[in-house]
Amino acid sequence: MLKLSLFVFLASGTNAFGQVVPKIAKSPAEFVPPGYVVVQKLQGDLNKDNQVDSVLIIKATDKANFVKDVSRGELDRNRRGIIIALKAKDRYELALENRDCFSSENEDGGVYFSPELGVFIEKGNLRVHYFHGRYGFWAYQFRYQNSDFELIGYDSSQNHGPITERSISINLMTKRMLIKENVNRNAEQGGDEKFKEAWKKFTLSKPIKLRDIADFDGFEIKNMLGLIQ
């Protein structure tokens, strides 16, 4: 009985609402907290142990966050979050839970649509990618290391239709940033650009962890690294 009680204590925790949150489960779905639903599922090996891990994008279901829009009707403005479960033989271990780091897919984009979130597993890393149509994109690359998901890269492209006007690539492993500026003002289509390149170095006092990003909308990586442009 003592051993069983100890296992239950180690395999679970308690959140701010007094609810028991499992740390070990048979299925990733068991990590989804009450009041949330799964809106996207991803699978891939994130910790290089040749087992298939699971990423769940979750969304709150609070009716208080439904709003009426004059032109779009009723909109669900509940925020979204992420859960990462690492496979360990016949069970899963909760590696990360960040319940509200992503805004709703129904935000107001003003004269253009709001950025579209995409989450992918690429070459064993986790990519959080924001598509913004003719205005370009920005993306964050996370790697599982030091028993956590740490930011290792950032890329962005500022576009004018098909023309890339400016791109930034930040490598947090080498602590270098590459800036490419289009100097061909007569470019009419993608491929016509002529880029001027500039490199910058920076320091990083501590790792940037996915679990610590409260809101990607307000997360300014360049400001954090002292690379304000």
N, C-alpha and C positions, 0 to 999 in steps of 0.2 A: 504493500500500500504506500509506503514511504517513497519507493522508486517511482511509482505511478504519479504521485502527487508532484514530485520533483520534475518529471518530464512535462507535465501540464504547465507548470510554472515557467519553465524555460522555453516552451513552445508557444507561449502566448504573452500578450501584454495588454494593457488597459489604456484606451484613449481618453480624451478629455471628457467624453460623455459617459464614462464608466462602462463602456462596452468592451468585451473581450476581443482583442484583435489577434488572430493566430499568426505565428511566425513560421510554422511548419504545417503543410497541408498536403492532402492527396491530389488536389486540383487547384490551379491558379484561381478559379472562380471563388474559392473559399476566402480569398484575400480581399474581395470586393466589399467595402464597408456598407452598412445599411444606408439607404437613401441614395445609392448610386447604381448606375447601370453601365454595362460595357458597350462601348460604341465602336471599338476597333480591337482586333486581336492580331498580334504578330508573333512569329516563332523564329528562333535562330539561336545559335550558340554564341552567347555573349561573354562567357568566361573561359573559353578555350578548353573545355573538358570533354568535348565531343558528345555533349548531351544537348537536347533541344530545350532551350529556355523559353519563357513566355513573357510577352509585354502586353499589357491591357491598357487601353485608353478608356478612362471612365468619365462619367458625367453625372453631376448631381441632378436630383429630380424635384427640387423644392418648388412648389407651385407659386411661392411668393416672388420667384424670379421670372415668371412669365409676364410679358408686357404686350400691350396692344399698339401696333404700328398702323398709322393711317393708310399707308399704301401696301404694306406687307401682311397685315393681319396680326394674329397672335404669334409672338416669337418667344422661344425658350432661351433665356439669357443665362441659364445656369452655366457655371464654369466647368471646365474639364480638367482631368488630372491623369496621372500615370502610375501604374503598378508594374513592378518587374519581379518576376518569380524565377529563380534559378533551379533547374532540375538537379536533383541529387538522388540518383538511382530511382527508387519507386515513390519519391515524394518531391515536393517543391519547398524551397525556402524563400521567404520574403526578403528580397534584397533592397527594394526601394518602394516607398509610397509617398507620392506628392499629389495630394488630392485636388488642388485648385490652381496649378501653375499656368494653365492655358485658359484663355478666354473662351466664351461661347462661339460657336460657328455662326451665330446670328447677330454679330455686332454691326453697328452702323458704320459703313465705310465712307460716308459722305457722298461726294460726286462719283466715287468709284467703289467697287466692291472691297470689303475688308480682306486682309491677307488670309489665305487659305492654309491651314495647318496640315502638314504631312509628317508622319513619323515612320521611319524605316530602319531596318537592320541591314547594314552594309559592311561586308568584310569583318564581321564580328563586332562592329561598333554600332552605336545608336545615333541616328541622325534625326534631328528635329528641324524640319524645313518649312519655311514660310514662302508660299508662292504669291506673288502680287502682280500677275498678269504683265501688262506692258511696262510696269514700273520696275520689274526685276524680281529679286528674291533675296532672302538671307537665311542662313542655316548654321546650326550648331552640331558639332560632332562630339559624342561622349564615348569614353572607353571605360570598361570595368577594370580598375586597377586600385591597389591599396584597399581592397575590400569595399570599394564604392564606385559610383559612376562619376568620373571626372571629365571636365571639358578639356578636349585636346585640340579643337580646331573650330574656326569660324570662317564662313565665306559669305560674301554679299555681292550683289550686282545691281547697280543703279542704271536703269534703262530708259530710253526714250523710244518707245515702240520696239522695233527690232534692233535698234542701235544700243550697244553697251557703252555708256558714257564713263562709267567708273566702276572698278571692281576692287574688292579688298579680300585678302586671304591672310588669316592669322593662324600661326602654328604655335600653340602653347607649349609644345614639347621643346622646340628650338628657340622659342621666345623671339620670333621674328614676324614682321608683318610686311606683306607685299601690296603696294598700291599701284593700280594701273589706271591711267587717265587717257581717255581718247582725245587726241589732238587734231584729228581730222574732222573739222566742222562741216565738211561737205559730204560726209558719209550719208548714204541713202538707204543702206541695208546692212544686215549683219555680215561681217566679213570685210566691210570697207573701212573699219576702224584702224587707226594707227595709234598704238599705245606707248605712252611714256611711263616707265617703271621707276618706282622708288621703294627702297627698303628701309625699314625702321626696326630698331631693337627695343625691347621692353623688359621689365622685371616682373616677377610674379611672386608675391610674398607667401601665398598659400594656394592650394588647389581650389578651383571653382567647381563645386559639386552640384549635381542636378537636384539633389534633395534640398538644397539651400536656396534655390531660385523660386521665390514666392510668386512671381508674375513675369512671364516672358515678355509681356508688352512693355514693361518698364525696365527690362534688363538691358543695360547699355554696356556691352562688353568693351567697346573702345574707351569709354569714359573710365571704366574700372581699371583698365590697364594704362591709363594716362596717355591714350593715343587719340585724343580729341582732334577732329579734323574740321 
